[in-house]
């Protein structure tokens, strides 16, 4: 069966940072079930659903980390990985978009000529690859900072924000190129755009951008 990691408010009388505990709950636990699965525009593989607990008992052995220490993992030296991971994921989507756009440009024609021979398409392909390679370089810089244990480096947060801008531009250009192939929206190109929207909520908010600036001005 599946395992669910559930954040719980284990002590409501203290601030949330000091009163949260994470439990590992197997799907076979009596009284536990998954309710409604919510539809989403992007990241549909990453399901969001109701978790229903009906007199569920979870043993102490299933505590992950420390009791009342559920949020500490987000503030320790390894907490930067979640920021870095989003940037790496975005780079993977950009690589997919570049490959998809190049295949479309080579295999479709417009006005009797291959799409790849049209200057406008060539410019879009060039911009997509340029942006993706710039993000790749920044990801490698952040990876180096983490390898050297420079966890307070602003790059680790800024690369996440940068990836938010890049994934939107690259996936949109890919959709444009597929549109030029005949005006019919390609389902895969459309999917990459919808997946890219998720970064607005996970990585591109004002809080994260201010977090990066605070590291710069220390």
C-alpha positions as CSV (number, residue, x, y, z in Angstrom):
1,X,0.0,0.0,0.0
2,X,0.9,3.7,0.0
3,X,2.4,5.7,2.7
4,X,1.1,9.2,3.6
5,X,3.2,11.7,5.6
6,X,0.7,13.7,7.6
7,X,1.5,17.1,9.3
8,X,-0.5,17.4,12.5
9,X,-0.9,20.2,15.0
10,X,0.3,18.2,18.1
11,X,0.3,21.1,20.5
12,X,-2.2,23.9,19.8
13,X,-1.0,26.0,22.8
14,X,2.3,27.0,21.3
15,X,3.4,28.6,18.0
16,X,3.0,26.3,14.9
17,X,6.8,26.0,14.6
18,X,7.0,24.3,18.0
19,X,3.7,22.4,17.9
20,X,3.7,20.3,14.7
21,X,4.5,16.6,14.4
22,X,4.8,14.5,11.2
23,X,3.3,11.0,11.2
24,X,3.7,8.2,8.6
25,X,0.3,6.7,8.0
26,X,0.0,3.6,5.8
27,X,-3.0,3.5,3.5
28,X,-4.1,0.2,5.2
29,X,-4.5,1.9,8.6
30,X,-8.1,1.1,9.9
31,X,-10.3,4.2,9.7
32,X,-8.1,6.0,7.2
33,X,-9.2,6.6,3.7
34,X,-8.7,9.0,0.8
35,X,-11.7,11.2,0.0
36,X,-12.2,13.5,-3.0
37,X,-9.3,13.9,-5.4
38,X,-9.2,17.5,-6.5
39,X,-8.8,18.4,-10.2
40,X,-6.0,20.7,-11.1
41,X,-4.7,22.6,-14.2
42,X,-1.1,21.3,-13.9
43,X,1.0,18.7,-12.0
44,X,-2.0,16.3,-12.2
45,X,0.3,13.4,-11.3
46,X,0.8,15.1,-7.9
47,X,-2.6,14.5,-6.5
48,X,-4.3,16.7,-3.9
49,X,-7.1,15.0,-2.0
50,X,-9.0,14.9,1.2
51,X,-7.5,12.6,3.8
52,X,-10.3,11.3,6.1
53,X,-9.5,10.0,9.6
54,X,-12.3,8.1,11.4
55,X,-11.0,7.1,14.9
56,X,-7.6,6.4,13.4
57,X,-4.9,5.3,15.8
58,X,-1.3,5.9,14.8
59,X,1.5,4.4,17.0
60,X,4.4,6.5,18.3
61,X,6.7,4.4,16.2
62,X,5.3,6.2,13.1
63,X,6.5,9.6,14.2
64,X,8.8,11.1,11.6
65,X,11.6,13.0,13.2
66,X,10.9,14.6,16.6
67,X,7.6,15.1,18.4
68,X,6.6,18.8,18.0
69,X,9.6,19.1,15.6
70,X,7.8,18.7,12.3
71,X,8.8,22.0,10.9
72,X,12.4,21.9,12.0
73,X,13.4,20.0,8.9
74,X,12.5,23.1,6.9
75,X,14.9,25.4,8.8
76,X,18.0,23.2,9.1
77,X,21.0,23.1,6.7
78,X,19.2,20.8,4.3
79,X,16.1,22.9,4.0
80,X,17.5,24.7,1.0
81,X,17.1,21.5,-1.0
82,X,13.4,22.1,-1.5
83,X,14.1,25.4,-3.2
84,X,16.9,23.9,-5.3
85,X,14.7,20.9,-6.3
86,X,12.1,23.1,-7.8
87,X,14.7,24.8,-10.0
88,X,15.9,21.3,-11.2
89,X,12.4,20.2,-11.9
90,X,11.8,23.4,-14.0
91,X,15.0,22.7,-16.0
92,X,13.6,19.2,-16.8
93,X,10.4,20.7,-18.1
94,X,12.3,23.2,-20.2
95,X,14.4,20.5,-21.7
96,X,11.2,18.6,-22.6
97,X,9.8,21.7,-24.2
98,X,12.9,22.4,-26.2
99,X,12.9,18.8,-27.5
100,X,9.2,19.0,-28.3
101,X,9.6,22.3,-30.2
102,X,12.6,21.1,-32.2
103,X,10.8,17.9,-33.2
104,X,7.7,19.9,-34.3
105,X,9.8,22.4,-36.3
106,X,11.6,19.6,-38.1
107,X,8.5,17.5,-38.9
108,X,5.9,20.2,-39.8
109,X,5.6,22.6,-42.7
110,X,4.0,26.0,-43.3
111,X,3.6,27.6,-46.7
112,X,5.4,24.7,-48.3
113,X,8.5,25.1,-46.2
114,X,9.6,23.2,-43.1
115,X,8.8,25.3,-39.9
116,X,12.5,25.1,-39.0
117,X,13.4,27.2,-42.1
118,X,11.2,30.1,-41.0
119,X,13.1,32.9,-39.4
120,X,10.4,33.5,-36.7
121,X,10.5,29.9,-35.7
122,X,14.3,29.9,-35.6
123,X,14.3,32.9,-33.3
124,X,11.8,31.2,-30.9
125,X,13.9,28.0,-30.9
126,X,17.0,30.0,-30.2
127,X,15.4,31.8,-27.3
128,X,14.1,28.6,-25.8
129,X,17.5,27.0,-25.8
130,X,19.2,30.2,-24.6
131,X,16.9,30.5,-21.6
132,X,17.2,26.8,-20.8
133,X,21.0,26.8,-20.9
134,X,21.1,29.9,-18.7
135,X,18.9,28.2,-16.1
136,X,21.1,25.1,-16.3
137,X,24.2,27.2,-15.6
138,X,22.4,28.8,-12.6
139,X,21.3,25.4,-11.3
140,X,24.9,24.2,-11.4
141,X,26.0,27.3,-9.5
142,X,23.5,26.6,-6.8
143,X,24.5,22.9,-6.7
144,X,28.1,24.0,-6.2
145,X,27.0,26.2,-3.3
146,X,25.2,23.3,-1.7
147,X,28.1,20.9,-2.2
148,X,30.4,23.5,-0.5
149,X,27.8,23.8,2.4
150,X,27.1,27.5,1.6
151,X,23.5,27.0,2.6
152,X,22.9,30.7,3.2
153,X,23.8,31.5,-0.4
154,X,21.2,33.7,-2.1
155,X,21.7,31.7,-5.3
156,X,19.9,28.7,-3.8
157,X,16.7,30.8,-3.5
158,X,17.2,33.1,-6.5
159,X,17.6,30.1,-8.9
160,X,14.2,28.9,-7.8
161,X,12.7,32.3,-8.6
162,X,14.6,32.5,-11.8
163,X,13.2,29.1,-12.8
164,X,9.7,30.4,-12.3
165,X,10.2,33.1,-15.0
166,X,12.1,30.8,-17.4
167,X,9.7,27.8,-17.3
168,X,6.8,30.1,-18.2
169,X,8.6,31.7,-21.1
170,X,10.0,28.5,-22.5
171,X,6.8,26.5,-22.3
172,X,4.8,29.4,-23.9
173,X,7.3,29.5,-26.8
174,X,6.9,25.8,-27.3
175,X,3.1,26.2,-27.5
176,X,3.6,29.0,-30.0
177,X,5.7,26.8,-32.3
178,X,3.1,24.0,-32.1
179,X,0.4,26.6,-32.9
180,X,2.3,27.6,-36.0
181,X,2.2,23.9,-37.1
182,X,-1.5,24.2,-37.9
183,X,-3.3,26.1,-35.3
184,X,-4.4,22.9,-33.4
185,X,-3.1,22.9,-29.8
186,X,-0.7,20.0,-29.1
187,X,-1.8,18.3,-25.9
188,X,1.8,17.7,-24.7
189,X,2.8,21.3,-25.3
190,X,-0.4,22.4,-23.5
191,X,0.4,20.1,-20.6
192,X,3.9,21.7,-20.2
193,X,2.3,25.1,-20.0
194,X,-0.2,24.0,-17.4
195,X,2.6,22.3,-15.4
196,X,4.6,25.5,-15.5
197,X,1.8,27.4,-13.9
198,X,2.4,25.6,-10.7
199,X,5.7,27.4,-10.2
200,X,3.8,30.7,-9.7
201,X,2.5,29.2,-6.5
202,X,5.5,27.1,-5.4
203,X,8.4,29.3,-6.3
204,X,7.5,32.7,-7.6
205,X,5.8,34.4,-4.7
206,X,6.9,37.6,-3.1
207,X,7.9,35.9,0.2
208,X,10.5,33.8,-1.6
209,X,11.9,36.8,-3.5
210,X,12.3,38.7,-0.3
211,X,13.9,35.7,1.3
212,X,16.6,35.9,-1.4
213,X,17.2,39.6,-0.9
214,X,17.6,39.2,2.9
215,X,20.5,36.8,2.2
216,X,22.1,39.4,-0.1
217,X,22.0,42.2,2.4
218,X,23.4,40.4,5.4
